Amino acid sequence: MSYTTNKGVRIHYEVEGEGPPLVLQHGWTQSIETWHTWGYVGALRDHHRLILIDARGHGESDKPYEGSAYALDNLVGDIVAVLDALGLERVHYWGYSRGGWIGYGFVTQAGPRLLKAIIGGSHPYEFQPPDLPDSSDPALFLRHVYRLYGGDFDQLPAEMQKKFLTADCRALAATAQPRASQEHLLASIAAPCLIYAGEQDDAVFEKAKQAATQIADCRFVAVPGLHAPAFRNSAAILPQALAFLGKPH
């Protein structure tokens, strides 16, 4: 396992594959492992050097309980700390859901470190987190979260359920902070972007499509499904993502 530190918070990351560097940033309640489970790593590692990062509060990274620890500049700083640890000056970025929201922060706050960005299942506008159940009951908490995003926790493979139930749900609840709009920054994004969302993802689809119109060099792609199923159906986006990343700019 590899770790680096940002402002005293230890961040876990893994590196796999060969080629131009590509950061993969998972969504809320997820971890590096989900990129493996749903076929992304297998499809990408022959084309890219993958930098998979456990966001703070998730996976093997540290899990602060203070909501302030999850400010967007800290999350962007975690990615920059990993890049610095690896000696990488510029990278491609791919994030989904909360990882997509972090991606909007990365492209606006750390633009000189970016080559191209893929942002899925997320929008850059103001967001208020949903009411959450008591985090002391992991099963109740995770079932509620999965229902919010069009998934069914009980339908996940048994081993995956077991893994998720070991999560620190108090930390996950602390990560669910209000998000300020980044709309005023979209026009300043110079890097090529690909934004996509599930066609039935009512909370995200139209807003993600709108964001794509506010970025100078951006393409929007619709994929089938609700929020969580759209991520699990990696075959729907991987061909377009690989073509986008491989296209000279």
Buried (B, 14 or more C-beta within 10 A) or exposed (E): EEBBEBEEBBBBBBEBBEBBBBBBBBBBBBBBBBBBBBBBBEBBBEBBBBBBBBBBBBBBBBBBEEEEBBEBEBBBBBBBBBBEBBEBEBBBBBBBBBBBBBBBBBBBBBBEBBBBBBBBBBBBBEBEEEEBBEBEEBEBBBBBBBEBBBBEBEEBEEEEBEBBEEBBBBBBBBBBBEBEEBBEBBEEBEBBBBBBBBEBBEBBBEBBBBBBEBBEEBEBBBBEBBBBBBBBBBEBBBEBBBEBBEEEE
